[in-house]
């Protein structure tokens, strides 16, 4: 980060246009993550789907049969990251579909963005079938809101650690790198031309106000990647949305916590929101299996509160 900050500060003095182009490329290039053994095993049980969206081949997978539930990962992640939701949903009679967004995982491309996430979901729904439900994490939730704002029909949605203000994150990122306002403006103009999309149209709570789909939001109070205020802002703007706050799961563990998986499957199935004020983590053997199946990380306690 220090080296990148130094290079950009020098470059914006001697070659501003090049600094803006480089900053855009750095910001819109997602890190590629490897599959864990458990994720790879889950994909091996799936039926692969291949489609082309705006000239790039997109890797997607599906399990089961029935009403379709789409899973949308976050920035720098991949579809298999949400693998914990597959078996409960398939057992409940759903078909589950996930994909690697452009520039992520097994999909083609180098650059990616929220509109490209949304366009890929839109294309998948057109090819595979209508969405009974969507489960989306982080920027994937932002992109799902955008796709629904465009008119993609969804009957029920669950957002996990959703990002409310991607543009604000970009501005903060630029500030950390010491970019001048003129460079940020040039980067913004370049990306808007490339994506054919305005940054001003990426405000998630503003889009949420016009949506009437039942929504359940999970967000951890200790999330240091996307603050819980983002989840609260989306839930407050979305008519009828419910929010559940957790403690100790952070931004990443929350997508595989057994309670989150169980309550998500129940909500997608239309069984309401059967969460108590406090939900303990599983103990004993079930806890050991879940922990070791997904990267052997320690599992903290979960406290949930519901707000209508």
Buried (B, 14 or more C-beta within 10 A) or exposed (E): EEEBEEBBBEBBEEEBEEBBBBBBBBBBBBEEBEBBEBBEEBBEEBEEBEBEBEEBEBBBBBBBEEBBBBBBBBBBBBBBBBBBBBBBBBEBEBBBBBBBBBBBBBBBBEBBBBBBBBBBBBBBBEEBBEBBBBBBBBBBBBBBBBBBBEEBEBBBBBBBBBBBBBBEBBBEBBEEBEBBEEBBEBBBEBBBEEBEBEBEEBBBBBBBEEBEBBBBBBBBBBBEBBBBEBBBBBBBBBEEBBBBBBBBBBBBBBBBBBBBBBBBBBBBBEEEBEBEEEBEBBEEEEEEEBBEBBEEEEBBEBBBBBEE
